[in-house]
Amino acid sequence: MLIDTHFHLDLMDNMQLLIKQSKNVNVGIMAVGTTPLAYKQELRFVNGANAIKVGLGLHPQLVKQRHQEIDLFLNLFKEAKFIGEVGLDFNKGYEDSKEMQLICFHKIVRQCAIEGEKVLSIHSVKSAKATIEVLQETGAFSNCKCIFHWFTGSVSERKLAIDNGAYFSINPKMLETKAGKDVIRNIPADRILLETDAPFTLKCNSMEDLYNELERIAREICYIRNEDVISQIEDNSMRIF
């Protein structure tokens, strides 16, 4: 089974069709969320669609407007195995919420470490060092699966994440850039996962489209690495899922 570990199902115009089709296609989805308010509703939508796992999220770019929802997030936490999209974003435009982001992310990750066995999809734009430090300080690396979504950190930050057992999800945009290809070549094969980040990098009209795109990403990863890692990616994905 090929699994998309970072897919914004609730932002898709054809969400209901994709949910229906998911029952007949050998594709898994981690449907990441951006606010905890959307979590319960999305769970109801995907009821019975076992190949879709809903993530409880609080996107760092929304923390300035939604930071008060952290209490709701923590109230929903026990029932959620999949956590995301969460993380930090210190890019221009979000720097003024930096401290607020750190407070919310620390609370989320500390709770992940306490509960254990969570799967996190993590945003870390221009904040990889701070993101890794929070995951280290709280102990989340040791008893959770931490996936860096669309990793853009430095070589030293990438090495630190690898040393702490992090996974990395690879999307179509990463196949096209020098930095993305460098990540693909230099992460261990047993840490590679797939993602589309749809609808931001992919217009997905059907689950068949999604399967074909995941297969294409996997083949391109093999080409960039000059080795066949498709079976390994499938094994990694099932370990997470």
HELIX and SHEET records of a PDB file:
HELIX    1   1 LEU A    9  LEU A   11  5                                   3    
HELIX    2   2 MET A   15  GLN A   21  1                                   7    
HELIX    3   3 SER A   22  ASN A   24  5                                   3    
HELIX    4   4 PRO A   36  ALA A   38  5                                   3    
HELIX    5   5 TYR A   39  PHE A   45  1                                   7    
HELIX    6   6 PRO A   60  LEU A   62  5                                   3    
HELIX    7   7 VAL A   63  ARG A   66  1                                   4    
HELIX    8   8 HIS A   67  GLU A   69  5                                   3    
HELIX    9   9 ILE A   70  LEU A   76  1                                   7    
HELIX   10  10 PHE A   77  GLU A   79  5                                   3    
HELIX   11  11 GLU A   95  SER A   97  5                                   3    
HELIX   12  12 LYS A   98  GLU A  115  1                                  18    
HELIX   13  13 ALA A  128  THR A  138  1                                  11    
HELIX   14  14 ALA A  140  ASN A  143  1                                   4    
HELIX   15  15 VAL A  155  ASP A  163  1                                   9    
HELIX   16  16 PRO A  172  LEU A  175  5                                   4    
HELIX   17  17 LYS A  178  ASN A  186  1                                   9    
HELIX   18  18 ALA A  189  ARG A  191  5                                   3    
HELIX   19  19 MET A  207  ARG A  225  1                                  19    
HELIX   20  20 ILE A  230  ILE A  240  1                                  11    
SHEET    1   A 3 LEU A   2  PHE A   7  0                                        
SHEET    2   A 3 VAL A  27  ALA A  31  1                                        
SHEET    3   A 3 ILE A  52  VAL A  54  1                                        
SHEET    1   B 5 PHE A  82  ASP A  89  0                                        
SHEET    2   B 5 VAL A 119  VAL A 125  1                                        
SHEET    3   B 5 LYS A 145  HIS A 149  1                                        
SHEET    4   B 5 TYR A 167  ILE A 170  1                                        
SHEET    5   B 5 ILE A 192  LEU A 194  1                                        
END                                                                             
